[in-house]
Structures are given as structure tokens and as C-alpha cells.
């Protein structure tokens, strides 16, 4: 997460069907591939940072 004069990187790892620290759910597509929904991550960030006006942009590429 870029901020003025710093970058913050959050690490979290799977534990069963959610991420261990944040409890963000891990979903599966029709082929069984695991993935995170952007909306789940955005909701977590806005809740934890107590900022409903926070703009969150995904940097994922396909």
C-alpha cells in the first residue's frame, strides 16, 4: 500500500478456507482454483482502517 514516503506490505497465508490473520475467505472457481474476491479485501481494509471513503485499487493482472 503506497503512502507518502513509505510502502506497507501486508502478508497473510491460507489456513483452510480463509486467510490466517485477516480471516478473508478463500473462494474456489468451477475448476477448484482458489482465489480472493476484491470486494472481500476492500471491505476488510475499509473496516480495519475505519475509512469508508478509502479508494482501493487492485493491482492484480491476468
C-alpha positions as CSV (number, residue, x, y, z in Angstrom):
1,X,0.0,0.0,0.0
2,X,1.8,3.2,-1.1
3,X,1.7,6.2,1.2
4,X,3.8,9.3,1.5
5,X,7.5,8.3,1.9
6,X,6.6,4.6,2.7
7,X,5.2,1.4,1.4
8,X,3.2,-1.0,3.5
9,X,3.0,-4.7,2.6
10,X,0.6,-7.0,4.3
11,X,1.4,-10.7,4.4
12,X,-1.2,-13.3,5.2
13,X,-1.4,-17.0,4.5
14,X,-4.1,-19.6,4.0
15,X,-5.5,-21.7,6.7
16,X,-8.3,-24.0,5.5
17,X,-10.8,-21.8,3.6
18,X,-9.7,-18.3,4.8
19,X,-6.6,-16.3,5.4
20,X,-5.0,-16.9,8.8
21,X,-4.7,-13.4,10.1
22,X,-7.4,-11.4,8.4
23,X,-10.0,-14.2,8.0
24,X,-10.7,-13.1,4.5
25,X,-12.5,-16.0,2.8
26,X,-10.7,-18.0,0.1
27,X,-13.1,-18.9,-2.7
28,X,-13.0,-21.6,-5.4
29,X,-13.9,-21.3,-9.0
30,X,-15.6,-24.1,-11.0
31,X,-12.2,-25.8,-11.6
32,X,-11.3,-25.7,-7.9
33,X,-8.7,-22.9,-8.2
34,X,-8.5,-20.8,-5.0
35,X,-8.8,-17.0,-5.2
36,X,-9.7,-13.9,-3.2
37,X,-12.6,-11.6,-4.2
38,X,-11.5,-7.9,-4.5
39,X,-14.7,-6.9,-2.6
40,X,-13.7,-9.0,0.4
41,X,-10.2,-7.5,0.6
42,X,-11.6,-3.9,0.1
43,X,-14.3,-4.5,2.8
44,X,-11.6,-5.7,5.2
45,X,-9.3,-2.7,4.6
46,X,-12.1,-0.2,5.0
47,X,-13.4,-1.8,8.2
48,X,-9.9,-2.1,9.8
49,X,-8.8,1.4,8.8
50,X,-12.2,2.9,9.7
51,X,-12.3,4.7,6.4
52,X,-15.5,4.4,4.2
53,X,-14.1,7.0,1.8
54,X,-10.9,4.9,1.2
55,X,-10.1,4.3,-2.5
56,X,-8.7,0.8,-3.1
57,X,-7.3,-0.2,-6.5
58,X,-6.4,-3.8,-7.4
59,X,-3.0,-4.3,-8.9
60,X,-3.8,-7.9,-10.0
61,X,-3.3,-8.8,-13.6
62,X,-4.5,-11.8,-15.6
